[in-house]
């Protein structure tokens, strides 16, 4: 979590809050793996903003990934 917070330019507390909101909204699923949490993004979730209606999270992630 500290690595994610640092990469995002947030505090760990802010990162926990954002992640909890994403889990609650259904965009991210959390599961226990031993003593740690594992997270999975639901790429089929629709984006909420009206300007991107009709697109899903996977579309956004694909646009952000480096092209080979």
C-alpha positions in Angstrom: 0.0 0.0 0.0 2.9 2.4 0.8 4.3 1.8 -2.7 0.9 2.6 -4.3 0.5 5.7 -2.2 3.9 6.9 -3.1 3.3 6.3 -6.9 0.0 8.2 -6.7 1.4 11.0 -4.6 -1.0 10.3 -1.8 -0.6 9.5 1.9 -1.3 5.9 2.9 -4.4 6.9 4.7 -5.8 8.6 1.6 -4.9 5.6 -0.5 -6.8 3.3 1.9 -9.8 5.6 1.7 -9.8 5.7 -2.1 -9.4 1.9 -2.3 -12.2 1.4 0.2 -14.5 3.6 -1.9 -13.6 1.6 -5.1 -14.3 -1.7 -3.3 -17.6 -0.4 -2.0 -18.6 0.9 -5.5 -17.8 -2.5 -7.1 -14.9 -1.3 -9.2 -12.3 -3.3 -7.2 -12.7 -6.7 -5.5 -10.7 -7.5 -2.3 -9.8 -11.0 -1.2 -7.5 -12.4 1.5 -4.3 -14.2 0.5 -2.7 -15.4 3.6 -2.1 -12.4 5.8 -2.4 -9.9 2.9 -5.2 -8.5 0.8 -5.3 -9.0 -3.0 -7.2 -6.7 -5.2 -8.7 -7.3 -8.7 -10.1 -4.5 -10.9 -13.6 -5.3 -12.4 -12.9 -4.1 -16.0 -16.6 -4.5 -17.0 -17.8 -1.8 -14.6 -19.2 1.2 -16.4 -17.5 4.6 -16.0 -19.7 7.0 -14.0 -19.1 10.3 -15.7 -21.7 11.3 -18.3 -19.0 12.3 -20.8 -17.8 8.7 -21.0 -21.2 7.0 -20.8 -21.1 3.7 -22.7 -17.5 3.0 -21.8 -16.2 0.6 -19.2 -13.1 0.6 -16.9 -11.3 -1.8 -19.2 -11.5 0.8 -22.0 -9.8 3.3 -19.8 -7.1 0.8 -18.7 -6.4 -0.2 -22.3 -5.9 3.5 -23.2 -3.5 3.9 -20.3 -1.4 0.9 -21.0 1.8 1.3 -23.1 1.5 0.1 -26.6 4.1 -2.4 -28.0 
